[in-house]
Every structure is written in C-alpha cells, then in structure tokens.
Amino acid sequence: MDKSLAIPIFESLASGVRLDIYRLLVKTGPQGLVAGEIGAALAVPPTNLSFHLKALAHAQLVSVVQEGRYQRYRANFSLMQDLIAYLTAECCAGHPEQCAEIGLAPICA
C-alpha cells in the first residue's frame, strides 16, 4: 500500500458514522450484517445509512453482496491489515521487533 491508497481510506473513516459502521462490521466478523441490521444497531435512518455505506464501499473498506431483497455488508479485513502494515512499516526505524520493548501491542496476523 502507498499513501495514495491510504488517504481515501482515512478520509472515509473520518466520519463518526462511518467509523461506527466499520467497527460494528468488524465486530460481527465475516458473516457481516444486512443494511437494516446496521441501521437498527446504530439508529441511523435508511437514507443516511445508504450514503455512508456507499462511501465505505467506494473506499473498499466494506464489500456488499446482494441477498434477495437485502444487501449484506462485510468489513474488508485484508485491506485494514494492509493499512495497519503501512502505518507500522517503519516502526522503530524498520525494526518492528523492537516495538514490543517500548510497549506497542503486536499487530494481529
């Protein structure tokens, strides 16, 4: 990943609603949620929710699959792992093994 790919991801997550949606989808794991479940869990009206889900999908933070009349959204875990790796690539001057010594939590594999 490079900066030109990371910037739109950060821009998308800069919205409190979109950050809440993404965190909810991460919490639910690979099964994801249909749009109505997301809206109900976060008390976001359908038109507002649609706008935010479209922005997350455009940034590739979520994937969407049509299931009959519903759309199921899932967090893009591999993209988030790539983003975390991008952010920490230069940790401790390129020696991430030293990060544990300064109290930084290890990154999930």
N, C-alpha and C positions, 0 to 999 in steps of 0.2 A: 504494500500500500504506500502511496505517496500523499503529499499534502493536498494535491488537487482532488483526491478521492476522499480524504478525511474531512475536509472543510464542509461539504454538503451534509455529511453525517452529523457533525456537530451543530450545524445550522438547524437541522431537523429536530435534534434533541433539545435545542434551546427553548422550545415551548414547554411550559409546565404540563400542559395536557398531553402532548406527545411523549414526554418523558414518562408520565404516569402510565400511558398506554403501553409503551415499550416495557416498562418494569413489570406491569401486570402480565404481559405475554411471556416474558422471561420466567416469571413465577409459575405460570401454567405449564411450561415445558413444551415438548414437541407436539402435543395434541392441539395447542393453541385454543382460540375461542372464536365463536362467530360474532359478528359485529354487534348484534343485540346484547349478547352477554357482556361485551366490553362496555357498551353504553350504560347498561344497568349497573355494573360493578363500579363505574366511575361517575355515574349521574351526569353523563354528557348527552345532550339531545342528538337525535339521529343526523340532522344536517351538519351540525358542528363536528360530530364524530367522523362523518364521511370525509370532511375536509382534512382532518388530522390524519386519518388512516391513509388517504391518498398521498399526503406529504411523506409519511413514513415509508410507504411502498415505493414512491419515487426515489427516495434516498436508499432504497434496497434494505432498509432495516427490518422490514416485515415482508413476508410473502403472503399471497392471497390465493385461495383455491375456491372455486365455485362448488357448492354442495347443494344441489337443487335450487331452492329459492334463497339460500343463505350463502354468505361468503365467510370462509374460515381464515383467520389471520394467525400467522405464526411468526415468532421472533426469528431473525436471521442470526443464529448463534455464531456461525463461522465468520460472518462479517464483523461482529463485535469482538471476536477473538483476534481477528486481523487488526482491528483498530487498537485494541489493548497492546498487541505486539508492536504496532507502530509507535505508540506512545512511550513504550518502555524499551525500545530497541537500543537506546543509548544509555540505559540505566547504569549508573556507576561507571561512566566512561567506557561503555561497551563490555563491562564485566558484570552481568546481572547476578552472578552467584554472590557478589558482594552485597547485594541489596538486602539479603537476609540479615547481614551484620548490622545494618542501620535501621532494622525494624520494619522494612517494607514486606507486606504479605506476598507470598508467591502467587503467580498468575495461574488460574485454572488451565489445565491442559485439555 
